[in-house]
Amino acid sequence: MQKSRHASWARHLDGIADELLRLCIACDVRLDKPETIERIIRNDPTVCGRHNPIGFHKLHSLVIATYDSLKKSIDRIGPEETRLIAEAIIERIAHQRALGESASGEIPSTDTQATDPEPNP
């Protein structure tokens, strides 16, 4: 992830992203699919590919909390810096997902979310 002038916000949002990723794996949910986040917010557990009521409850709560954290970040450090942090996190997760899919023998997705980021210096 690129260095942010607001390292504490970058760490905070990155930590949220890591936990979202773990819960999505536990519940077999792809956040990049259309309407997935809206279904989670509506508390619709059928969005999950795996029955995991406890995991879905945690995922639902964290998605709601994520919006609150993003609003606070925008208020405190501005929309542009928040966007840059979010883009770096999305890029990191897409790279991890592509590596995981390659390791499992599946062909990585070619959508814009799964492109390899430039190597860090």
Residue pairs with C-beta under 8 A, 6 or more apart in sequence:
1 10
1 14
1 88
1 89
1 91
1 92
2 84
2 88
4 10
4 81
4 84
4 85
4 88
5 81
6 77
6 81
6 85
9 73
9 76
9 77
9 81
9 82
9 85
10 85
10 88
12 69
12 73
13 69
13 70
13 73
13 82
13 85
13 86
13 89
14 85
14 89
14 92
16 62
16 65
16 66
16 69
17 89
17 92
17 93
19 62
20 31
20 59
20 62
20 63
20 66
21 93
21 96
23 29
23 55
23 58
23 59
23 62
24 30
24 31
24 59
26 50
26 52
26 55
27 48
27 49
27 50
27 52
27 55
27 56
27 59
28 48
28 49
28 50
29 36
29 40
29 47
29 48
29 49
29 59
30 36
31 37
32 111
32 113
36 47
37 63
39 46
39 47
40 47
40 56
40 59
40 60
40 63
41 60
41 63
41 64
43 60
45 53
45 56
48 55
48 56
70 82
70 86
73 81
73 82
73 85
74 82
90 113
91 115
91 117
92 117
94 113
94 114
94 115
94 117
95 116
95 117
97 108
97 109
97 113
97 114
98 108
98 109
98 114
98 115
98 116
101 107
101 108
101 109
102 108
108 114
